[in-house]
Amino acid sequence: METSIEGEERADGGGPGTVGVRAGTATAIPPASLSPSRASDFMQCPLLYRFRVIDRLPEKPSEAATRGTLVHAVLERLFDAPAADRTAPRAKSLVPGQWDRLRETRPEVMELFADDPEGERLARWLAEAERLVERWFSLEDPSRLEPAERELFVEAELDSGLRLRGIIDRVDVAPTGEVRIVDYKTGKAPRPEYAEGALFQMKFYALVVWRLKKVVPRRLQLVYLGSGDVVTYDPVLADLERVERKLLALWDAIRLATETGVWRPRPTKLCGWCDHQAHCPEFGGTPPPYPLPVRAPESGGAQQGRMGPD
Ligand code: SF4
């Protein structure tokens, strides 16, 4: 699953209590659950989390994230076919239909090509989606896979009451009962020093599966279609316990910020991809009025913006 807001929209699925504004009203409500994408947002920049979850500021669709959604849809749908028919040509043939479907369900994606009347950029973009789909066949053989689940929405409540949720791209279960969690990435594999950030999402899912099924997944697998890499990690219970402690600390910090209204910006080079510079004090902007009641911050509370993925 993608780590963009787009990916989060897939993860939230419109479910209740996840986001800051009730559908159809302007009433802001505090966040009630956590997904990997939003946890990563807070770790990257608390103010970005606020803009996305509390203020629900709109964001422009991006070519990369939209292509990720399209490729995910193609890979998922391919498993509808009998195993012998799960070929690269068949997968590529699904791209136009899934693009039509995406345009119907999310017409705003056409904004991406509003300045492309001849359709040349769109054609290149679709061709790149086909290349990503084709590359998958050099990494996995879908004719030999029978996923137990695809695009699986998962949600688990920790003892503290914190709800964790998200969508797992694929779950494979071996005849022995061993579970493998698979996530497709349409970007490139990160350098080794950044690999932990990518694995955080997978450990998050592993924690949810463990909480739901009392089974520690045997393997976590990231399939990077952009660079043709597969990254695996075999977690142990201690990994999941560590992630749970991390998420509880993160949730404490989010709750403190929600109650006090103090959401600190944390500028990094990732600001270049942030849609909210016009509202960000780091770029001379002003955040919109805070839509929730606030209390005075206490000294010595949880720190913002200092948490890494592990
Ligand atoms: S521009 Fe940077 S510092 Fe400002 S909200 Fe976005 S990510 Fe945070």
Residues whose N, C-alpha, C, O or C-beta is under 5 A from the ligand:
A	BS01	SF4	C45 L47 L48 P265 R266 P267 C271 C274 H276 Q277 C280 E282
